[in-house]
Amino acid sequence: MLIHGDCRAVLPTLEPASFDACITDPPYGDTSLTWDRQVTGWIKGVSHALKPNACIWVFGSMRSLVGVFAEMEAAGFKYAQDIVWEKQNGSGFHNDRFRRVHEHVVQFYRGRWRELFRAPQMTNDARAKTVRRKKRPAHTGNIEAMAYTSVDGGPRLQRSVIRVANMHGRAIHPTEKPVELLVPLVRYSVPPGGRVIDPFAGSASTLVACDMAGVTGVGIERKAEYYVRANERLERGWPLLSVGPTPASKTEGGSEV
Ligand SMILES: C[S@@+](CC[C@H](N)C(=O)[O-])C[C@H]1O[C@@H](n2cnc3c(N)ncnc32)[C@H](O)[C@@H]1O
């Protein structure tokens, strides 16, 4: 479900303590472009809508997150962990700096960590390895005998650096985040049948990820154009994932895809 409006006005009207998590991507405010302005005051509203034991995942650049940390602390949220989204190519605003090919996603929480829903995510890419173990042979004089045991690869904990291609050429929003990046965040932090709020919904990627993970997503989007496009996307269903009918123009958002 998507709501059209300014999240700072909408959030206080939502049922209190009715969401398990917030997963969101506010404008970063990293450039002098008119649309790229950091929004303050939304964390208080999210705090009202979240359950006492709940978490917030926020996308951002290091610079945009400085202000977010301060607001989180004031609202009673603590830092939990951060992950890095590594893209295949970057969106450098400056050609005299390192080419920027990553973005941060930070998790904050309140309540007791032990009581917070956490479902560690696994990937199936542990490398197969051969372990060499010394055998203790019956005393034949051949003291160098070895046994070689092959240990297969298999599941391992998802790494904190997640490489997913960005949405260039496929996006319906200029800063659209790939659903493949959002699904592990939802599965990690939202119990089955749980509810997620995204106050900066953009193209509704978080809502699509929630749908794929079997939980309920509620989004808020201020700009009418994106609200309409996001609703069209949701109506098409997630088999089409992030493929949109028109290439996005660079008009609003936090960081380019
Ligand atoms: C960085 S984009 C989010 C992109 C989204 N993650 C996606 O994958 O499509 C931020 C969005 O927040 C919207 N926005 C900015 N200020 C807002 C506000 N006060 N309330 C609601 N939406 C807002 C912008 O119009 C923009 O679509």
The ligand as an ORCA input file, in Angstrom:
! r2SCAN-3c Opt
* xyz 0 1
  C      16.095      8.404     -2.624
  S      14.465      8.374     -3.199
  C      13.891      6.780     -2.798
  C      14.063      5.815     -3.931
  C      13.536      4.435     -3.571
  N      14.369      3.810     -2.566
  C      13.460      3.537     -4.779
  O      14.080      2.449     -4.791
  O      12.780      3.900     -5.748
  C      13.694      9.407     -2.032
  C      12.212      9.630     -2.325
  O      11.643     10.322     -1.223
  C      10.693     11.259     -1.714
  N      10.563     12.279     -0.663
  C      11.388     13.322     -0.398
  N      10.962     13.997      0.681
  C       9.831     13.367      1.102
  C       8.931     13.576      2.182
  N       9.099     14.602      3.039
  N       7.902     12.708      2.353
  C       7.710     11.686      1.492
  N       8.532     11.434      0.425
  C       9.581     12.264      0.249
  C      11.286     11.752     -3.017
  O      10.265     12.255     -3.867
  C      11.947     10.485     -3.558
  O      11.077      9.789     -4.424
*
